C-alpha cells in the first residue's frame, strides 16, 4: 500500500470519527440541556393539578390526560386499518402494480409535512366534528397509517414462505394460516410499528394546533374526545410562546424527552425479545 493510499484512508477514517463525535455530542447536548433545565421545574403540583388563572396556578394534568386520550383514540383506529391493509397487500392482493402504487402512495404520505395534515384535518374533521381531540386523533390516524402499514408489511415478508406452504399442506385455510402462522411470526414488527406510532403521536404539535385546540380543561375520556384540548406538545408551545412560562415549557419538554427515550427503549427491547423467542 503506497503512502498516498494510507493518507487517504487515514483522512477518511478521521472524518468519519469526527462526524460521529459531532453527531453524538449534539444529541447529548440537546438531551442534557433540556433535562437540566426541565427536571428541576417538575413538581407534583404541576403534574397533578389543572391551571387556575384566579390563583395563578399552573398544572398540566389536563394536558397529560389529553395526550393519553388522543394516543388511545389514534391507536384504536390506526392499528386495525394499518395491519389489515398490510395483510391484504402482502397476502391477498394479486395485482402487483396496484400494490406498488399503494406502497408508493404510503411512502409519499410519510414525507408530507405535518402542517399540511393539520390543514387537511381542519377542513375534513374540524369542520364536521368541531375542534376537538377526536378531530386531532383522526388527523393523526392519516399521518401514522403509512408507518403502521409499511412496518407490518416488512414484517410479514420476513415470515418464510415454507411456513405458509406447510400450513396449507396440513389443510389449513388462507385466513387460518395468516392468523395462526404468519401473524405470530411477525408480531414483533406490528408491536414495533405501534410503539413508533406512539412516539410520533407524542411529538406531534403542528397538526394538532389546527384540529385539537388549546383548551386545558379536565375531562373524562369521552367528554374529552368531543371537546377541544391541548396535548403536552401543544401545551409546551402555548406556555413558551404565548405565556412566556419557560420553566413550565422546559418541564414539559423534559417529560416528553423521557417518554421518547422510554418508547425507543421499549421498541428495542420488544424487538430483541421476539427475535430471541423466534430463534429459540
C-alpha positions, 0 to 999 in steps of 0.5 A: 500500500503506497503512502498516498493510499494510507493518507487517504484512508487515514483522512477518511477514517478521521472524518468519519470519527469526527462526524460521529463525535459531532453527531453524538455530542449534539444529541447529548447536548440537546438531551442534557440541556433540556433535562437540566433545565426541565427536571428541576421545574417538575413538581407534583403540583404541576403534574397533578393539578389543572391551571387556575388563572384566579390563583395563578396556578399552573398544572398540566394534568389536563394536558397529560390526560389529553395526550393519553386520550388522543394516543388511545383514540389514534391507536384504536383506529390506526392499528386495525386499518394499518395491519389489515391493509398490510395483510391484504397487500402482502397476502391477498392482493394479486395485482402487483402494480396496484400494490406498488402504487399503494406502497408508493402512495404510503411512502409519499404520505410519510414525507408530507409535512405535518402542517399540511395534515393539520390543514387537511384535518381542519377542513375534513374533521374540524369542520364536521366534528368541531375542534376537538381531540377526536378531530386531532386523533383522526388527523393523526390516524392519516399521518401514522397509517403509512408507518403502521402499514409499511412496518407490518408489511416488512414484517410479514415478508420476513415470515418464510414462505415454507411456513405458509406452504406447510400450513396449507399442506396440513389443510389449513385455510388462507385466513387460518394460516395468516392468523395462526402462522404468519401473524405470530411470526411477525408480531414483533414488527406490528408491536414495533410499528405501534410503539413508533406510532406512539412516539410520533403521536407524542411529538406531534404539535403542528397538526394538532394546533389546527384540529385539537385546540388549546383548551386545558380543561379536565375531562373524562375520556369521552367528554374529552374526545368531543371537546377541544384540548391541548396535548403536552406538545401543544401545551409546551408551545402555548406556555413558551410562546404565548405565556412566556412560562419557560420553566413550565415549557422546559418541564414539559419538554423534559417529560416528553424527552423521557417518554421518547427515550422510554418508547425507543427503549421499549421498541428495542427491547420488544424487538430483541425479545421476539427475535430471541423467542423466534430463534429459540 
